[in-house]
Amino acid sequence: MRRVEAGVTRGQRVAFTIDGASVTAFKGETVLAAARAADMPIAGWCNMGSCGECMVTAASGMRVRACLTPVAEGLSVTTHG
């Protein structure tokens, strides 16, 4: 179900963690966007995957770019800051 908040259409709520802290985001958002909305410090500069400043480690052990990785229910990421 999509919702409209302050003129912005949002997807369904998704819960995941960053460095063990619970974050609520919306389906379709990236990890970086959700982190910034939650005032969590994840570095990021270009927001298009070119610079690599936003690299995080997913629970699978893979390093991924937070600006390109969509949030998913139960996702767990660790920052390198």
VMD Tcl script that builds the backbone (N, CA, C; Angstrom):
set m [mol new atoms 243]
animate dup $m
set s [atomselect $m all]
$s set {name element resname resid chain x y z} {
  {N N MET 1 A 0.832 -1.166 0.000}
  {CA C MET 1 A 0.000 0.000 0.000}
  {C C MET 1 A 0.886 1.242 0.000}
  {N N ARG 2 A 0.580 2.181 -0.870}
  {CA C ARG 2 A 1.354 3.420 -0.936}
  {C C ARG 2 A 0.613 4.496 -0.162}
  {N N ARG 3 A 1.365 5.378 0.485}
  {CA C ARG 3 A 0.785 6.453 1.273}
  {C C ARG 3 A 1.308 7.792 0.775}
  {N N VAL 4 A 0.545 8.825 1.017}
  {CA C VAL 4 A 0.991 10.179 0.671}
  {C C VAL 4 A 1.182 10.947 1.966}
  {N N GLU 5 A 2.397 11.443 2.170}
  {CA C GLU 5 A 2.725 12.258 3.345}
  {C C GLU 5 A 3.307 13.567 2.861}
  {N N ALA 6 A 2.709 14.653 3.235}
  {CA C ALA 6 A 3.185 15.996 2.854}
  {C C ALA 6 A 3.430 16.083 1.351}
  {N N GLY 7 A 2.532 15.484 0.570}
  {CA C GLY 7 A 2.637 15.556 -0.879}
  {C C GLY 7 A 3.606 14.568 -1.500}
  {N N VAL 8 A 4.221 13.689 -0.687}
  {CA C VAL 8 A 5.182 12.707 -1.183}
  {C C VAL 8 A 4.563 11.318 -1.076}
  {N N THR 9 A 4.558 10.578 -2.183}
  {CA C THR 9 A 4.040 9.216 -2.158}
  {C C THR 9 A 5.109 8.293 -1.625}
  {N N ARG 10 A 4.755 7.506 -0.606}
  {CA C ARG 10 A 5.709 6.613 0.039}
  {C C ARG 10 A 5.227 5.184 -0.083}
  {N N GLY 11 A 6.166 4.267 -0.079}
  {CA C GLY 11 A 5.845 2.846 -0.131}
  {C C GLY 11 A 5.555 2.306 1.255}
  {N N GLN 12 A 5.498 0.990 1.341}
  {CA C GLN 12 A 5.217 0.354 2.628}
  {C C GLN 12 A 6.412 0.493 3.560}
  {N N ARG 13 A 6.151 0.512 4.859}
  {CA C ARG 13 A 7.219 0.646 5.855}
  {C C ARG 13 A 8.086 -0.609 5.873}
  {N N VAL 14 A 9.387 -0.385 6.051}
  {CA C VAL 14 A 10.373 -1.462 6.089}
  {C C VAL 14 A 11.263 -1.224 7.306}
  {N N ALA 15 A 11.521 -2.279 8.085}
  {CA C ALA 15 A 12.401 -2.164 9.249}
  {C C ALA 15 A 13.716 -2.879 8.959}
  {N N PHE 16 A 14.838 -2.213 9.261}
  {CA C PHE 16 A 16.153 -2.810 9.090}
  {C C PHE 16 A 17.084 -2.200 10.119}
  {N N THR 17 A 18.349 -2.631 10.164}
  {CA C THR 17 A 19.276 -2.085 11.151}
  {C C THR 17 A 20.541 -1.537 10.500}
  {N N ILE 18 A 21.073 -0.500 11.116}
  {CA C ILE 18 A 22.369 0.066 10.749}
  {C C ILE 18 A 23.199 0.072 12.025}
  {N N ASP 19 A 24.310 -0.623 12.016}
  {CA C ASP 19 A 25.168 -0.736 13.198}
  {C C ASP 19 A 24.370 -1.167 14.429}
  {N N GLY 20 A 23.398 -2.039 14.226}
  {CA C GLY 20 A 22.592 -2.568 15.321}
  {C C GLY 20 A 21.414 -1.706 15.742}
  {N N ALA 21 A 21.333 -0.483 15.226}
  {CA C ALA 21 A 20.227 0.417 15.566}
  {C C ALA 21 A 19.071 0.201 14.594}
  {N N SER 22 A 17.873 0.101 15.122}
  {CA C SER 22 A 16.684 -0.116 14.301}
  {C C SER 22 A 16.329 1.150 13.522}
  {N N VAL 23 A 16.042 0.974 12.241}
  {CA C VAL 23 A 15.669 2.091 11.365}
  {C C VAL 23 A 14.384 1.717 10.637}
  {N N THR 24 A 13.459 2.656 10.562}
  {CA C THR 24 A 12.251 2.452 9.770}
  {C C THR 24 A 12.384 3.286 8.509}
  {N N ALA 25 A 12.164 2.644 7.386}
  {CA C ALA 25 A 12.279 3.316 6.096}
  {C C ALA 25 A 11.034 2.980 5.279}
  {N N PHE 26 A 11.069 3.304 4.013}
  {CA C PHE 26 A 9.962 3.010 3.127}
  {C C PHE 26 A 10.475 2.278 1.898}
  {N N LYS 27 A 9.743 1.259 1.479}
  {CA C LYS 27 A 10.123 0.479 0.303}
  {C C LYS 27 A 10.401 1.429 -0.859}
  {N N GLY 28 A 11.509 1.187 -1.535}
  {CA C GLY 28 A 11.912 2.037 -2.651}
  {C C GLY 28 A 13.021 3.011 -2.289}
  {N N GLU 29 A 13.262 3.218 -0.986}
  {CA C GLU 29 A 14.348 4.094 -0.563}
  {C C GLU 29 A 15.656 3.320 -0.537}
  {N N THR 30 A 16.753 4.030 -0.624}
  {CA C THR 30 A 18.069 3.403 -0.477}
  {C C THR 30 A 18.480 3.437 0.991}
  {N N VAL 31 A 19.468 2.629 1.329}
  {CA C VAL 31 A 19.998 2.614 2.690}
  {C C VAL 31 A 20.503 4.009 3.060}
  {N N LEU 32 A 21.194 4.674 2.145}
  {CA C LEU 32 A 21.729 6.006 2.434}
  {C C LEU 32 A 20.607 7.005 2.697}
  {N N ALA 33 A 19.564 7.005 1.883}
  {CA C ALA 33 A 18.445 7.931 2.076}
  {C C ALA 33 A 17.757 7.682 3.417}
  {N N ALA 34 A 17.550 6.424 3.751}
  {CA C ALA 34 A 16.904 6.080 5.020}
  {C C ALA 34 A 17.783 6.473 6.195}
  {N N ALA 35 A 19.087 6.265 6.080}
  {CA C ALA 35 A 20.010 6.625 7.153}
  {C C ALA 35 A 20.008 8.130 7.380}
  {N N ARG 36 A 20.042 8.881 6.325}
  {CA C ARG 36 A 20.034 10.344 6.466}
  {C C ARG 36 A 18.715 10.834 7.047}
  {N N ALA 37 A 17.609 10.218 6.645}
  {CA C ALA 37 A 16.303 10.599 7.189}
  {C C ALA 37 A 16.236 10.303 8.683}
  {N N ALA 38 A 16.974 9.289 9.133}
  {CA C ALA 38 A 17.002 8.915 10.553}
  {C C ALA 38 A 18.147 9.604 11.302}
  {N N ASP 39 A 18.806 10.566 10.662}
  {CA C ASP 39 A 19.943 11.293 11.257}
  {C C ASP 39 A 21.077 10.367 11.671}
  {N N MET 40 A 21.339 9.350 10.858}
  {CA C MET 40 A 22.447 8.431 11.130}
  {C C MET 40 A 23.615 8.790 10.214}
  {N N PRO 41 A 24.823 8.780 10.744}
  {CA C PRO 41 A 25.987 9.236 9.976}
  {C C PRO 41 A 26.579 8.189 9.034}
  {N N ILE 42 A 26.073 8.147 7.812}
  {CA C ILE 42 A 26.707 7.340 6.774}
  {C C ILE 42 A 27.268 8.332 5.762}
  {N N ALA 43 A 28.538 8.189 5.460}
  {CA C ALA 43 A 29.163 9.081 4.482}
  {C C ALA 43 A 28.561 8.819 3.108}
  {N N GLY 44 A 28.563 9.811 2.308}
  {CA C GLY 44 A 28.090 9.698 0.931}
  {C C GLY 44 A 28.328 11.026 0.256}
  {N N TRP 45 A 28.750 10.981 -0.975}
  {CA C TRP 45 A 29.057 12.229 -1.644}
  {C C TRP 45 A 28.299 12.359 -2.954}
  {N N CYS 46 A 28.436 11.361 -3.838}
  {CA C CYS 46 A 27.896 11.503 -5.193}
  {C C CYS 46 A 26.435 11.059 -5.331}
  {N N ASN 47 A 25.981 10.145 -4.475}
  {CA C ASN 47 A 24.622 9.596 -4.520}
  {C C ASN 47 A 24.290 8.896 -5.826}
  {N N MET 48 A 25.299 8.395 -6.522}
  {CA C MET 48 A 25.043 7.633 -7.748}
  {C C MET 48 A 26.009 6.471 -7.921}
  {N N GLY 49 A 26.727 6.115 -6.874}
  {CA C GLY 49 A 27.572 4.929 -6.897}
  {C C GLY 49 A 28.946 5.091 -7.487}
  {N N SER 50 A 29.355 6.312 -7.791}
  {CA C SER 50 A 30.658 6.529 -8.425}
  {C C SER 50 A 31.813 6.665 -7.434}
  {N N CYS 51 A 31.556 7.301 -6.302}
  {CA C CYS 51 A 32.674 7.651 -5.423}
  {C C CYS 51 A 33.046 6.554 -4.427}
  {N N GLY 52 A 32.119 5.707 -4.027}
  {CA C GLY 52 A 32.419 4.651 -3.071}
  {C C GLY 52 A 32.518 5.114 -1.630}
  {N N GLU 53 A 32.180 6.365 -1.341}
  {CA C GLU 53 A 32.263 6.892 0.028}
  {C C GLU 53 A 31.230 6.267 0.961}
  {N N CYS 54 A 30.180 5.701 0.411}
  {CA C CYS 54 A 29.082 5.195 1.244}
  {C C CYS 54 A 29.111 3.674 1.404}
  {N N MET 55 A 30.257 3.062 1.221}
  {CA C MET 55 A 30.347 1.608 1.336}
  {C C MET 55 A 29.982 1.146 2.742}
  {N N VAL 56 A 29.129 0.121 2.805}
  {CA C VAL 56 A 28.741 -0.514 4.065}
  {C C VAL 56 A 28.860 -2.024 3.857}
  {N N THR 57 A 28.835 -2.777 4.943}
  {CA C THR 57 A 28.869 -4.223 4.848}
  {C C THR 57 A 27.498 -4.767 5.204}
  {N N ALA 58 A 26.930 -5.567 4.307}
  {CA C ALA 58 A 25.648 -6.216 4.568}
  {C C ALA 58 A 25.889 -7.450 5.424}
  {N N ALA 59 A 24.836 -7.980 6.025}
  {CA C ALA 59 A 24.954 -9.150 6.898}
  {C C ALA 59 A 25.571 -10.344 6.170}
  {N N SER 60 A 25.446 -10.377 4.858}
  {CA C SER 60 A 26.020 -11.460 4.061}
  {C C SER 60 A 27.538 -11.375 3.990}
  {N N GLY 61 A 28.091 -10.241 4.445}
  {CA C GLY 61 A 29.531 -10.021 4.378}
  {C C GLY 61 A 29.957 -9.271 3.134}
  {N N MET 62 A 29.020 -9.033 2.223}
  {CA C MET 62 A 29.337 -8.291 0.999}
  {C C MET 62 A 29.377 -6.801 1.287}
  {N N ARG 63 A 30.357 -6.127 0.699}
  {CA C ARG 63 A 30.409 -4.667 0.774}
  {C C ARG 63 A 29.538 -4.122 -0.340}
  {N N VAL 64 A 28.664 -3.185 -0.002}
  {CA C VAL 64 A 27.735 -2.610 -0.971}
  {C C VAL 64 A 27.715 -1.096 -0.814}
  {N N ARG 65 A 27.280 -0.423 -1.842}
  {CA C ARG 65 A 27.135 1.040 -1.789}
  {C C ARG 65 A 25.758 1.370 -1.219}
  {N N ALA 66 A 25.724 2.115 -0.119}
  {CA C ALA 66 A 24.469 2.463 0.539}
  {C C ALA 66 A 23.575 3.317 -0.354}
  {N N CYS 67 A 24.180 4.087 -1.254}
  {CA C CYS 67 A 23.376 4.963 -2.115}
  {C C CYS 67 A 22.674 4.197 -3.235}
  {N N LEU 68 A 23.068 2.957 -3.471}
  {CA C LEU 68 A 22.450 2.149 -4.527}
  {C C LEU 68 A 21.680 0.955 -3.981}
  {N N THR 69 A 21.826 0.659 -2.699}
  {CA C THR 69 A 21.220 -0.529 -2.116}
  {C C THR 69 A 19.844 -0.205 -1.553}
  {N N PRO 70 A 18.801 -0.855 -2.081}
  {CA C PRO 70 A 17.460 -0.592 -1.554}
  {C C PRO 70 A 17.282 -1.219 -0.175}
  {N N VAL 71 A 16.487 -0.567 0.658}
  {CA C VAL 71 A 16.183 -1.138 1.971}
  {C C VAL 71 A 15.332 -2.388 1.764}
  {N N ALA 72 A 15.452 -3.310 2.709}
  {CA C ALA 72 A 14.650 -4.530 2.677}
  {C C ALA 72 A 14.348 -4.920 4.113}
  {N N GLU 73 A 13.199 -5.499 4.316}
  {CA C GLU 73 A 12.796 -5.938 5.653}
  {C C GLU 73 A 13.862 -6.865 6.226}
  {N N GLY 74 A 14.357 -6.543 7.430}
  {CA C GLY 74 A 15.339 -7.377 8.103}
  {C C GLY 74 A 16.779 -7.188 7.659}
  {N N LEU 75 A 17.022 -6.307 6.693}
  {CA C LEU 75 A 18.389 -6.035 6.240}
  {C C LEU 75 A 19.215 -5.539 7.413}
  {N N SER 76 A 20.462 -5.932 7.473}
  {CA C SER 76 A 21.376 -5.464 8.517}
  {C C SER 76 A 22.651 -4.998 7.850}
  {N N VAL 77 A 23.049 -3.746 8.098}
  {CA C VAL 77 A 24.277 -3.221 7.524}
  {C C VAL 77 A 25.156 -2.639 8.617}
  {N N THR 78 A 26.460 -2.668 8.363}
  {CA C THR 78 A 27.447 -2.111 9.273}
  {C C THR 78 A 28.243 -1.060 8.521}
  {N N THR 79 A 28.428 0.095 9.144}
  {CA C THR 79 A 29.200 1.161 8.509}
  {C C THR 79 A 30.686 0.942 8.794}
  {N N HIS 80 A 31.506 1.715 8.123}
  {CA C HIS 80 A 32.959 1.604 8.288}
  {C C HIS 80 A 33.541 2.890 8.839}
  {N N GLY 81 A 32.675 3.728 9.428}
  {CA C GLY 81 A 33.111 5.026 9.913}
  {C C GLY 81 A 33.660 4.952 11.264}
}
mol reanalyze $m
mol bondsrecalc $m
mol representation Tube
mol addrep $m
